[in-house]
Amino acid sequence: MMVSLPAVTKDGFRLEVVAGAGPAVRFSGSGDMEAVADVKRFLKLLHAELSTAKAAEVRVDFAELYFMNSSCLKAFVTWVHEVDTQGRPYAIRFLTNPRLHWQRRSLATLQRLAPKVVVIEET
Amino acid sequence: MLNVGLPLARASVELCFEPSERFVAEIARWVTDFCRMTLEDLELASRLHLAVYELAENLVKYGSGHTVSVDFEVCRSELGVLLRLRTKNRSTPERLNEAVELLTRIRAAEDPVALYDRMILESAPREDRSGLGLARIRAEGELELDFSRDGDELSIVVETRVTPGARP
């Protein structure tokens, strides 16, 4: 399946769907206070599409996401928890950049929250 | 606060600014660059970046009055290197009471990661404020946290000691 969500571009931050074999999205730039509302909205729509399509997995590319504040991280917490506890779960595969040290720490937090849902893969 | 021992060298920068969100990213970048130049440790710089970002955002969200401040200090001694971040802001009594309650929990936690995981789980189904930023500093940043309140002013101190040849 392909996800069909409009890209969001703000100053220094971008959310977009990535074309490919399976559902995939990319977050790049810096997820700060201004990005929070867009991240929440994007993840809600994404979850609705993936649930309707009965997707088995979604890839989330963080390779160029330089930082994410706790409010944006909270949006991911809510999404991961919803996938884990409601309806038919799918895997969320985060593609990470090992040079961006914060990613390992923050995504480990999400993995502890839902170990059966969150998969972390270094690019 | 951590004991620094007898200081051999000290470098510090203090930034005072109006509580506006347009300053947050820049302040986090300045402090992180300063840390990177002083210590040349990318992992530690990343942890400090997280801390200063969350603290600066807190200042902007909850600070009142015209000025808030971030003070960053690197102190070398025979015990190693001490890094200390201090923020100061004024706020309403309600906000300060909430902050003090949260900071007391975070400071007292024997296992900061366990506390953070509990807070993550509690906040997961909610849409409101998470309060995760300060807990994240101790859990993900692996930094010590202390605070004090003087009237309507809150001071938060985040610090770590780097022992030569050892990971902090």
Chai-1 contact restraints between the chains, C-beta under 6 A:
chainA,res_idxA,chainB,res_idxB,connection_type,confidence,min_distance_angstrom,max_distance_angstrom,comment,restraint_id
A,D32,B,A25,contact,1.0,0.0,6.0,A-B,restraint_1
A,M33,B,E21,contact,1.0,0.0,6.0,A-B,restraint_2
A,S70,B,E54,contact,1.0,0.0,6.0,A-B,restraint_3
A,S70,B,L132,contact,1.0,0.0,6.0,A-B,restraint_4
A,S70,B,G133,contact,1.0,0.0,6.0,A-B,restraint_5
A,S70,B,R136,contact,1.0,0.0,6.0,A-B,restraint_6
A,K74,B,S130,contact,1.0,0.0,6.0,A-B,restraint_7
A,K74,B,L132,contact,1.0,0.0,6.0,A-B,restraint_8
A,V77,B,I120,contact,1.0,0.0,6.0,A-B,restraint_9
A,V77,B,A124,contact,1.0,0.0,6.0,A-B,restraint_10
A,T78,B,A124,contact,1.0,0.0,6.0,A-B,restraint_11
A,H81,B,A124,contact,1.0,0.0,6.0,A-B,restraint_12
A,H101,B,E43,contact,1.0,0.0,6.0,A-B,restraint_13
A,H101,B,S46,contact,1.0,0.0,6.0,A-B,restraint_14
A,W102,B,S46,contact,1.0,0.0,6.0,A-B,restraint_15
A,W102,B,L50,contact,1.0,0.0,6.0,A-B,restraint_16
A,R105,B,E140,contact,1.0,0.0,6.0,A-B,restraint_17
A,R112,B,D117,contact,1.0,0.0,6.0,A-B,restraint_18
A,L113,B,I120,contact,1.0,0.0,6.0,A-B,restraint_19
